[in-house]
Amino acid sequence: GMPFNFLLIIPGILVAGGCIVSTSGEINFSMVGVILCFTANIFRSGKVALQQKLMTGTDKFDPCALLFWTSVPCFLIMLGFSLATEGLEPCRHIGRLQGHQLVTLAQSLGICCGNATMLNLAQLFVTKDLGAVGSQLVAQAKSVLTVLGGMVVFGEQVTVIELVGFVVVLLGVYMFSRIEQQGKKDQAHLKAE
């Protein structure tokens, strides 16, 4: 397997605990939603760990090549799900579109595909630099931005307990980056000797 600094478990627990605290008291809590999110996190973690291994192992892929080679199976999987759930109806609907509607659809799809490509490529570069665990912890910091955006755009209220949870998340991410940075310095010092 890949090397792992076990001191990084502490900030990982802080981030997970902060996420739990920041969602406590949510009116729309759903156990099914929690189970689905937990399952999605397991699969996402496996994916990111595999991506890190492919970018840092003996036969290294660069992020662009890895994105290209993972796009083909992802496309086939999504095509299969689309055919299984919707059949050919989307194709028939596209076939009925006329001139301007078709151009608008093509432009919209192009913009969406471009955005998805850039986001996936950015995620691969972050994974390559921070590792699988680091990229997942840093990604949790976006929840703070999501809530701040909700406060500004929708006028949502944030409780004190949610604020405490977000501070704990940010503290965990900060601790992770400091511990990992120190570990890299220690490794470089050992190699120099």
Backbone bond lengths (Angstrom), bond angles and torsions (degrees), N, CA, C in turn:
res aa  C-N    CA-C-N  psi(-1)  N-CA   C-N-CA  omega(-1)  CA-C   N-CA-C  phi
1 G - - - 1.414 - - 1.515 112.43 -
2 M 1.290 114.12 -172.93 1.454 121.64 -178.77 1.524 109.19 -92.75
3 P 1.348 117.67 147.93 1.459 119.89 178.87 1.522 110.72 -68.11
4 F 1.352 115.22 147.40 1.457 120.16 -179.14 1.518 108.88 -143.80
5 N 1.309 117.02 131.13 1.454 122.80 176.51 1.526 107.84 -83.71
6 F 1.326 117.05 113.20 1.462 120.61 -174.80 1.529 113.54 -69.16
7 L 1.333 118.13 -13.66 1.462 120.03 172.83 1.525 111.12 -65.35
8 L 1.337 116.54 -20.92 1.466 120.56 -179.13 1.527 112.36 -73.32
9 I 1.331 116.87 -8.60 1.467 119.60 177.24 1.524 110.13 -66.64
10 I 1.330 117.03 -35.16 1.471 120.89 -177.90 1.533 111.46 -60.97
11 P 1.355 119.33 -52.04 1.469 117.05 177.18 1.529 112.45 -65.77
12 G 1.326 117.52 -29.51 1.468 119.72 176.60 1.518 111.44 -62.87
13 I 1.342 115.82 -41.60 1.468 120.08 177.60 1.530 110.16 -66.87
14 L 1.335 116.85 -38.89 1.471 119.83 177.20 1.525 111.20 -60.45
15 V 1.323 116.99 -45.05 1.468 120.27 -179.29 1.523 110.28 -64.18
16 A 1.341 116.83 -46.10 1.470 119.37 179.34 1.527 110.74 -62.41
17 G 1.332 116.73 -43.48 1.462 120.06 178.69 1.518 111.88 -64.15
18 G 1.325 116.58 -40.89 1.464 119.99 177.83 1.520 111.99 -62.37
19 C 1.333 116.23 -39.20 1.475 119.74 177.21 1.523 110.97 -64.05
20 I 1.334 116.38 -41.03 1.472 120.23 179.47 1.527 110.08 -65.22
21 V 1.331 116.72 -46.12 1.467 120.79 -179.23 1.531 110.52 -63.21
22 S 1.333 116.79 -40.76 1.466 119.35 -176.46 1.521 112.86 -68.88
23 T 1.328 117.86 -17.13 1.473 119.58 178.41 1.519 112.13 -102.31
24 S 1.334 118.28 -2.30 1.460 119.54 -179.19 1.521 109.62 -66.07
25 G 1.307 114.84 142.24 1.453 120.14 -179.56 1.513 113.99 82.45
26 E 1.317 117.30 4.64 1.467 120.16 178.85 1.522 109.02 -64.61
27 I 1.310 116.50 131.10 1.464 121.72 -176.50 1.523 111.56 -67.11
28 N 1.315 117.04 -36.41 1.464 121.00 -174.62 1.524 112.53 -96.94
29 F 1.328 117.97 35.27 1.456 121.54 -179.85 1.526 110.16 -64.05
30 S 1.330 116.26 138.43 1.459 121.96 179.35 1.526 109.15 -140.07
31 M 1.333 117.28 124.66 1.456 120.67 179.03 1.527 110.28 -65.16
32 V 1.332 117.48 -36.64 1.470 120.31 176.41 1.521 109.78 -60.84
33 G 1.334 116.61 -41.84 1.466 120.75 177.41 1.518 111.60 -61.82
34 V 1.330 117.33 -41.06 1.466 121.14 178.36 1.525 110.43 -62.85
35 I 1.322 116.41 -44.85 1.478 120.57 -179.94 1.525 110.29 -63.36
36 L 1.326 117.36 -43.95 1.467 120.53 178.90 1.535 111.24 -63.96
37 C 1.338 116.96 -42.14 1.473 119.85 177.82 1.519 111.14 -64.78
38 F 1.323 117.58 -41.05 1.461 121.51 178.80 1.529 110.40 -62.30
39 T 1.330 116.40 -44.72 1.468 120.58 178.62 1.526 110.68 -63.13
40 A 1.326 116.98 -43.21 1.469 120.76 178.46 1.525 110.72 -61.49
41 N 1.337 117.30 -38.91 1.461 120.59 179.01 1.521 111.84 -65.70
42 I 1.315 117.08 -37.20 1.467 119.86 177.70 1.527 109.88 -62.81
43 F 1.320 117.01 -47.96 1.469 120.00 179.49 1.526 111.57 -65.33
44 R 1.330 117.40 -40.57 1.463 120.52 179.25 1.524 110.76 -64.76
45 S 1.320 116.86 -40.09 1.463 120.43 178.58 1.522 110.97 -63.69
46 G 1.328 116.40 -42.11 1.468 119.87 176.65 1.519 111.84 -62.37
47 K 1.326 115.80 -40.80 1.465 120.10 178.94 1.520 111.35 -63.17
48 V 1.325 116.54 -45.67 1.460 120.44 -177.10 1.528 110.67 -68.57
49 A 1.339 117.42 -38.43 1.470 120.15 177.29 1.527 110.35 -63.16
50 L 1.324 116.93 -41.35 1.464 120.74 177.37 1.524 110.84 -65.07
51 Q 1.327 117.22 -40.99 1.464 120.21 177.62 1.527 111.02 -62.34
52 Q 1.343 116.87 -41.79 1.459 119.51 178.20 1.521 110.17 -62.13
53 K 1.316 117.23 -43.10 1.466 121.32 179.82 1.532 110.46 -61.75
54 L 1.324 117.05 -40.42 1.464 120.66 -179.71 1.524 112.49 -70.09
55 M 1.338 117.44 -26.25 1.463 119.85 -179.10 1.525 113.18 -93.56
56 T 1.331 117.65 -15.00 1.463 119.59 -177.11 1.518 113.26 -122.84
57 G 1.325 118.46 -3.77 1.462 121.51 -178.41 1.520 112.37 -75.58
58 T 1.331 115.95 -164.85 1.464 120.16 -177.78 1.527 111.77 -69.84
59 D 1.321 117.72 -41.77 1.471 121.56 175.76 1.524 108.06 -98.94
60 K 1.333 116.03 84.87 1.455 121.15 -172.41 1.524 112.50 -77.47
61 F 1.333 114.28 138.11 1.454 122.20 169.17 1.529 106.86 -103.64
62 D 1.318 116.94 144.35 1.459 117.57 169.98 1.534 106.94 -85.45
63 P 1.340 118.82 160.72 1.466 120.59 -175.58 1.531 114.35 -55.30
64 C 1.333 117.99 -37.98 1.475 119.84 -179.55 1.525 111.28 -65.60
65 A 1.324 116.70 -44.14 1.470 120.15 179.51 1.522 110.66 -66.09
66 L 1.323 116.70 -40.46 1.463 119.84 179.57 1.522 110.71 -64.02
67 L 1.323 117.52 -41.14 1.462 120.50 177.38 1.527 110.57 -61.82
68 F 1.328 116.47 -42.09 1.460 119.71 179.17 1.532 110.82 -61.25
69 W 1.329 116.76 -49.27 1.467 119.61 -174.97 1.516 113.25 -71.72
70 T 1.322 118.44 -23.58 1.466 119.16 176.14 1.528 111.70 -86.81
71 S 1.319 117.67 -16.54 1.467 120.64 -179.42 1.532 111.93 -66.46
72 V 1.313 117.08 -37.71 1.473 120.07 -176.63 1.529 111.22 -64.11
73 P 1.346 119.98 -53.45 1.470 117.62 178.72 1.525 112.86 -64.38
74 C 1.339 117.53 -34.59 1.469 119.53 177.60 1.524 110.96 -62.86
75 F 1.334 116.64 -42.20 1.459 120.53 178.08 1.529 110.66 -61.40
76 L 1.316 116.53 -44.51 1.472 119.93 -178.92 1.529 111.67 -65.38
77 I 1.323 117.23 -39.46 1.467 120.84 178.16 1.526 110.27 -64.44
78 M 1.337 116.95 -46.45 1.465 120.18 -179.88 1.526 111.91 -66.04
79 L 1.331 116.49 -36.52 1.466 120.09 175.91 1.520 110.51 -61.99
80 G 1.338 115.76 -43.43 1.468 119.92 178.41 1.523 111.90 -61.37
81 F 1.334 117.24 -45.92 1.467 120.63 178.25 1.521 111.17 -63.40
82 S 1.330 116.87 -39.41 1.460 120.26 179.31 1.528 110.97 -63.34
83 L 1.331 115.58 -45.93 1.467 119.16 179.22 1.526 111.24 -64.85
84 A 1.334 117.11 -37.42 1.465 120.35 -178.86 1.524 112.43 -70.14
85 T 1.331 117.52 -34.58 1.465 119.57 -175.72 1.526 114.14 -97.07
86 E 1.344 117.20 -32.81 1.464 119.78 -175.53 1.514 113.89 -115.23
87 G 1.329 116.76 -13.11 1.451 120.17 -177.25 1.520 111.11 67.31
88 L 1.311 116.46 -144.80 1.463 121.41 -178.58 1.526 113.49 -96.23
89 E 1.327 117.23 6.28 1.459 120.68 -176.53 1.530 112.88 -57.65
90 P 1.350 120.97 -42.22 1.476 118.41 177.51 1.532 112.41 -60.25
91 C 1.329 117.65 -38.00 1.469 120.60 178.31 1.527 110.92 -65.99
92 R 1.322 115.95 -40.78 1.477 119.38 178.18 1.531 110.44 -64.28
93 H 1.328 116.11 -40.32 1.461 119.97 -179.89 1.532 110.26 -64.62
94 I 1.333 117.68 -43.11 1.470 120.69 177.79 1.529 110.20 -62.46
95 G 1.320 116.07 -38.09 1.460 120.25 178.96 1.519 113.20 -63.35
96 R 1.333 117.83 -25.41 1.464 121.42 -179.96 1.527 112.92 -86.90
97 L 1.321 117.71 -8.26 1.466 120.15 -179.03 1.525 110.70 -71.03
98 Q 1.325 115.23 147.92 1.456 121.77 -179.91 1.523 109.79 -108.80
99 G 1.304 118.52 155.00 1.458 129.34 177.87 1.515 118.33 0.10
100 H 1.343 116.69 -83.31 1.462 121.59 -174.14 1.529 111.65 -63.24
101 Q 1.329 116.98 -39.08 1.468 120.51 179.13 1.522 110.82 -62.30
102 L 1.308 116.80 -40.35 1.459 121.62 179.94 1.527 111.16 -67.23
103 V 1.332 116.64 -40.45 1.467 120.46 177.96 1.526 109.87 -64.83
104 T 1.332 117.20 -43.99 1.464 121.17 178.93 1.526 110.75 -61.15
105 L 1.336 117.48 -42.50 1.456 121.36 178.17 1.532 110.73 -63.45
106 A 1.322 116.94 -44.03 1.465 120.90 179.74 1.526 111.01 -62.99
107 Q 1.326 117.25 -40.55 1.463 120.72 178.13 1.529 111.02 -65.28
108 S 1.321 115.60 -44.00 1.469 119.72 179.59 1.523 111.06 -62.67
109 L 1.330 116.59 -44.57 1.464 120.32 178.46 1.528 111.32 -63.96
110 G 1.333 116.49 -39.31 1.463 120.48 178.38 1.518 112.00 -62.44
111 I 1.332 116.09 -43.42 1.466 120.42 178.35 1.530 110.48 -64.72
112 C 1.332 116.80 -44.77 1.475 120.33 179.09 1.526 111.21 -62.28
113 C 1.320 116.99 -43.33 1.469 120.43 179.51 1.526 110.97 -65.87
114 G 1.321 117.17 -39.46 1.460 120.45 177.36 1.522 111.76 -62.99
115 N 1.335 116.20 -44.13 1.469 120.17 177.49 1.523 111.16 -62.09
116 A 1.334 116.70 -45.71 1.463 120.29 -179.63 1.525 111.14 -62.30
117 T 1.318 116.71 -40.68 1.463 120.46 179.16 1.522 110.60 -62.71
118 M 1.316 117.21 -46.29 1.460 120.45 -178.91 1.533 111.40 -65.11
119 L 1.334 117.17 -41.58 1.467 119.81 179.21 1.527 111.60 -65.56
120 N 1.334 117.09 -43.57 1.464 120.17 179.04 1.525 111.30 -66.04
121 L 1.311 116.80 -38.54 1.462 120.51 178.89 1.529 110.30 -67.34
122 A 1.320 117.09 -41.13 1.466 120.51 177.29 1.530 110.36 -62.39
123 Q 1.328 116.60 -41.06 1.470 120.44 178.82 1.523 110.45 -62.88
124 L 1.313 118.23 -38.62 1.467 120.80 178.92 1.527 111.26 -67.09
125 F 1.325 117.75 -40.17 1.465 119.81 177.31 1.534 110.87 -64.92
126 V 1.337 117.03 -39.73 1.465 120.69 177.53 1.524 110.05 -64.22
127 T 1.323 117.34 -43.29 1.467 121.48 178.62 1.520 110.89 -62.05
128 K 1.320 116.38 -40.40 1.464 119.68 179.44 1.525 110.99 -64.03
129 D 1.337 117.20 -39.93 1.459 120.76 -177.12 1.533 113.18 -81.72
130 L 1.331 117.83 -42.10 1.463 121.24 -174.94 1.521 113.91 -97.94
131 G 1.328 117.24 -16.88 1.455 120.26 -175.27 1.516 110.84 88.45
132 A 1.328 115.24 171.53 1.464 121.01 -175.74 1.524 111.78 -64.40
133 V 1.322 116.92 -47.56 1.466 120.48 -177.34 1.526 110.50 -67.45
134 G 1.330 116.52 -45.20 1.458 120.49 -178.80 1.517 112.66 -60.47
135 S 1.317 116.51 -42.57 1.464 119.11 -178.94 1.526 111.51 -66.26
136 Q 1.329 117.33 -34.51 1.462 119.95 179.48 1.528 111.10 -72.35
137 L 1.334 116.79 -37.96 1.468 119.12 178.75 1.526 111.26 -68.93
138 V 1.314 116.41 -43.39 1.461 119.72 179.22 1.529 110.14 -63.69
139 A 1.326 116.88 -34.78 1.465 120.36 178.91 1.530 111.40 -62.53
140 Q 1.338 117.75 -27.99 1.462 120.03 179.16 1.527 111.67 -68.91
141 A 1.326 116.84 -21.48 1.460 119.96 178.09 1.527 111.03 -65.21
142 K 1.322 117.15 -21.68 1.469 119.42 179.63 1.520 111.91 -66.86
143 S 1.335 117.82 -20.98 1.461 119.29 178.01 1.526 110.75 -62.82
144 V 1.326 116.20 -33.56 1.463 120.12 176.98 1.529 109.65 -63.52
145 L 1.342 116.30 -44.43 1.461 120.01 178.79 1.519 111.62 -64.76
146 T 1.327 116.84 -36.48 1.464 120.63 178.44 1.520 110.79 -62.26
147 V 1.324 116.48 -45.21 1.468 120.11 -179.94 1.524 110.89 -67.73
148 L 1.324 117.30 -42.01 1.470 119.65 177.19 1.526 110.47 -60.79
149 G 1.324 116.88 -40.36 1.465 120.67 176.48 1.513 111.22 -62.22
150 G 1.335 117.10 -40.84 1.464 121.04 177.52 1.517 112.19 -63.88
151 M 1.332 115.71 -36.25 1.465 119.16 178.02 1.523 110.65 -65.90
152 V 1.335 116.06 -43.02 1.466 120.13 -175.97 1.528 110.97 -73.87
153 V 1.333 116.65 -48.94 1.464 120.46 -173.10 1.525 112.42 -78.47
154 F 1.349 116.96 -44.60 1.463 120.20 -173.36 1.523 114.07 -106.26
155 G 1.326 117.09 -1.40 1.458 120.34 179.86 1.520 113.25 67.79
156 E 1.332 118.53 29.25 1.465 121.79 -179.74 1.519 110.66 -70.28
157 Q 1.311 115.27 150.72 1.456 121.97 178.96 1.526 109.74 -95.51
158 V 1.321 116.94 142.71 1.458 122.42 176.88 1.516 107.64 -115.35
159 T 1.339 115.98 126.66 1.457 120.17 179.54 1.523 110.08 -80.03
160 V 1.306 115.86 165.30 1.462 121.22 179.56 1.531 109.98 -62.64
161 I 1.328 117.55 -40.48 1.468 120.66 -178.88 1.528 110.76 -65.21
162 E 1.340 117.49 -37.68 1.468 119.98 175.65 1.522 110.52 -64.92
163 L 1.315 116.61 -41.60 1.459 121.03 178.13 1.529 110.75 -60.86
164 V 1.324 116.99 -42.84 1.467 121.13 176.49 1.518 110.17 -60.28
165 G 1.325 116.87 -43.43 1.466 120.60 178.49 1.517 112.08 -59.80
166 F 1.322 117.09 -42.74 1.463 120.42 -179.98 1.524 111.82 -67.07
167 V 1.335 116.52 -38.00 1.461 119.70 177.28 1.528 110.02 -63.83
168 V 1.334 117.10 -39.85 1.468 120.88 178.41 1.533 110.23 -65.27
169 V 1.337 118.14 -39.83 1.463 121.20 176.61 1.520 110.25 -59.89
170 L 1.318 116.88 -49.27 1.463 120.38 -179.31 1.527 111.49 -64.15
171 L 1.327 117.32 -37.52 1.461 121.07 176.82 1.531 110.46 -63.31
172 G 1.331 117.10 -42.82 1.466 120.75 178.04 1.514 112.35 -62.88
173 V 1.326 117.13 -42.37 1.469 120.64 177.89 1.522 110.25 -63.95
174 Y 1.328 117.28 -42.42 1.461 121.27 178.30 1.530 110.59 -62.70
175 M 1.331 116.75 -46.35 1.473 120.15 179.07 1.521 111.02 -60.48
176 F 1.328 116.08 -41.97 1.466 119.41 179.59 1.519 110.61 -59.17
177 S 1.329 116.24 -47.44 1.461 118.84 -177.21 1.524 111.36 -64.53
178 R 1.333 117.70 -38.15 1.474 120.60 179.05 1.530 111.32 -67.88
179 I 1.337 117.75 -44.65 1.466 120.77 -179.75 1.522 110.23 -65.16
180 E 1.328 116.89 -42.51 1.466 119.55 179.90 1.526 110.94 -66.35
181 Q 1.316 116.79 -39.45 1.460 120.84 178.56 1.536 110.37 -62.63
182 Q 1.319 116.87 -42.22 1.463 120.60 178.35 1.524 110.83 -65.54
183 G 1.340 116.79 -38.80 1.462 120.51 177.52 1.520 112.08 -62.49
184 K 1.328 117.18 -39.07 1.469 120.59 178.10 1.524 111.06 -67.71
185 K 1.344 116.70 -37.26 1.467 119.52 177.13 1.520 110.50 -65.22
186 D 1.330 116.81 -41.57 1.460 121.08 179.17 1.532 110.91 -63.21
187 Q 1.338 117.77 -41.52 1.465 121.44 178.13 1.528 110.85 -63.87
188 A 1.328 116.30 -42.72 1.473 119.64 179.85 1.526 110.41 -64.85
189 H 1.345 116.25 -36.77 1.463 120.36 178.76 1.534 110.74 -66.67
190 L 1.345 116.71 -40.25 1.471 120.65 178.92 1.526 111.44 -66.71
191 K 1.323 117.31 -37.85 1.472 120.86 178.79 1.519 111.12 -67.45
192 A 1.336 115.80 -34.07 1.469 120.12 -178.41 1.534 111.32 -69.55
193 E 1.317 116.56 -26.87 1.471 119.75 -178.15 1.494 113.79 -81.77
